[in-house]
């Protein structure tokens, strides 16, 4: 097998969970520009997601398409993998960007209920594992498969939107390393770990929070969506002799 850098992704099929989210869609735009065919998996809004996919580069020839599935429902994920095989014939890259969180101070343990804790863990950690399990046969069959997990610096700084989110991302980082060993050499497994990003992912965080946080970051600003999407692109194109690694994209916030 060759792990040489490549500049194009022509003929590659990329499956993105949470494809309608900010990071997911920005990544779809970048990879579609390089020739990839995009499959977006989201819980709802199939028609709306498809309309967005139709605006991607190379949409007429690549025939990007949307599927409805929940990463907390293994049966729907298995069906999604079957549909990808039936419609696209392969899966070369899987990007796990679906998730959610809620801002709760670490000391406020009463607000972080058992139900909310479980929900965050199921979506942020188990859901990623279930997705990988469903698509592993296709990724192995590719012979040059790649999984990119969107993690967070919360997983190793222990500072994040809430304690459950911190624990889930720490688990995701370890899962990334373990799967990198077990799925090699047919499939590479990497994690991209953003810091604070200018998006609506964490409800309640606005311009005041972003401005205040920017003053604490060595590179002088918070992350942008394109910073994360470009890192995922690099995993697929230039960082091809890497597996089990975590790439921190935080402007130095975690230093």
N, C-alpha and C positions, 0 to 999 in steps of 0.2 A: 504493500500500500504506500501511496505517496501522500505526504502531508505538506506539500509545497503550497505556499500562498497562491491564491487565485483572485483574479479581479472581477470575474463574472460568476453568476449563479444560474446560467441558462440550463433549463431542463430540471432544475431542482424544485421539489415541492416542499413548501414551508407551512407547517401547521402552527397557528398561534392561538393559545387560549387567552381569552380576554382581549381579542383582537380589536374590539371597538373602543377599548380604553386608550388613554393618551399615549402611553409607551408602546402598547401593542400596535396601534395604527401607525405611529411614526416609524416603527420598525418595519411594518408591512410596506410602507412607502419606499423605504431605503432598499429593501431586498427585492421588491418588484422592479425598481429601477435597474437593478443588476441582472434582471432576467428571470427571477424566480416566480413560480406560481404560488399564490397565497391562498390558504384555507383558514378562515377565521372561525373559531369555535366560541360561542357565547351562549349564555343561559336563555336569552330572549332577544326579541327585536330582529328576527332573521331578515325581514325585508329591508329594514333600515340599514343593517350591516351590509347587505348585498349592494345597496345603492352606493355606500361608501367605497366598497371594494371595486365597483365599476368605475370609480374615478382614479384608481391606481394606474401607474405607468404600465403599458403593455397589456391592458385589460382585454383588448379584443382578441389577442393571440394566446395569452396565458390562461384566460378563462378562470380568473380567481372566483372562489365561491365561499359562501357562508354555511355553517352548520349550527344547529341548535343542540346543545348538550350541557350538562352540569358536571363540573369536576367533582362534585360530591356524590354523583350517581354513576357508579362503575358500569352499570348496564348501558347507560346512554353514551358513555365514553367508548365502550367496545363497539357499539353501533356506529359511532362517529368514525372510528378507525376503519370499520368495514366500508363505510361510505367513501372515505378517502381512497381506499384501495380500488373500489368500484369505479369512481369518477376520475381519479388522477393516476392510479396504477402504482403509486409509490408514496413514501414519505421520507425525505432526506433530513429535514431539520424540524425540531419541535421546540417551540419557545413558550415557556410557562410564565405568562404575565398576568393571569387572573388572580384576583384577591381582593380583600377589603380590610379595613381597620377602623378604629374609633379612638379618638384622643382621650385617654384617661390617665391621670397622674399616678405614678407608681404607688404613692401612699394611699390612694383612694381604692382600697381593695374591695370595699363594699359594692362600688359601682361595677367593677369587673366581676360580674356574676359567673356562676358555673356555666350557665347557658351561653353567655357571650364568649367566655374563654374557650369552651368546646367548639363553638362555631368558627372562631378565628383559627383554631388549630386544625379543624377539619378542612377548611378551605385553603389555608396558607401552606399547610404541610401535607396532610393526608391526600388532599385533592391533587397536589402535584405528583405525589407518588402514584396515585391511581391513574393519572393521565399518562405518565411514563410507562407504567405497566401495560396499558392498553396499546400504546404505539410502539413498544419495543420490538415486536416482530417485524414491523415495517422498517424501522430504523436499522435493524440488523440486516435485513434483506438488501437495504441500500448498499451496505458495505462501506459507506462513508457517511455514517449518520452523525448527527450533532444534536445534543440537548442543551439548551441555555435556560437556566432557572433565574428568574428575576428575584434576587434576594434583597438584602438591605444591610447597611452597616450596623443596624440595630442588633443583628445576629452575633456580632463580636464586641460591640461597645456596651451592650446591655442598656442602651438608651434609645427609646423609641416611643411610638404612640401609646403603647400600653404593654403590660407585662406579658400577656399572651402572645402579642405580635413579636416581641423580642425572643421569646422561647421558640416560637414557630420558625422564625428566620434562622436561629441558631441550628435548629434541627434540619432545616433545608440545606444549610451549608455542609453539615455532616453527611446528609443524604447524597449530596452532589459528589463528595469525595468517595464515598463507598460505591456508588454506582459507576463512577469513573473506572474503578478497578474491575468491577464485575462485568461491565459491558464492553471493555476494551478487547481487541483493537477496532472492532466494527463500528462502535459508537463512542464518540467523545462526549463528555459531560462537563459543563462549565457553569459558573454562577457569575452574574453581574450584580454588584452591590452598590446601589445608589445611596447617597445621603439625602439631605432635604432637596426635594425637586419641586419646581414651580408647576404644580398641577392641583387638581381638586381631589386627589386620592385620599388625603386625610381631611375629613370634614371639620370645618371650623378654623382651619389655618388660612389666614388671609395675607394681605400685603404687609401688614404690620409685623406679623410673625416672620415673614420672609426677609423683610428689611433688617430686622433685629438680628436674625440668624446670619445674614450675609456678613455682618461685621465680625463674626467669630470665625469665618472661613478664610484660610490662608490665601486662596485665589480670588477672594474679594466678592464672590457672588454665590447664590445658591445654584443648584443644578437646573439645567434645562432639559426638556424632554429629548431633544436631539442629542444631548450628551450621552444619554443612556442608550438610545437607539443606535448611535454610531458605535458604541462599545459592543452591542450585540452583533452588529454588522462585522466588526473586526473579528469576533469569535468565528464567524462563518468564512471569512476571507483571508485575513492575514495572520491570525493567531492559531494556525491549524496544527501546530505540533504541541498544543496545550490540551491537557485534560485534567480534571479534578481541581482546577484552579479557581480562585475567586478574584475577580477583577473589581477593585474598589474605584468607583466613579463618584467622588464626593468633594472634589476641590480642596482636599486636605482637611476636611472637617473632623475626621477621626484621628488625626495626628495628636 
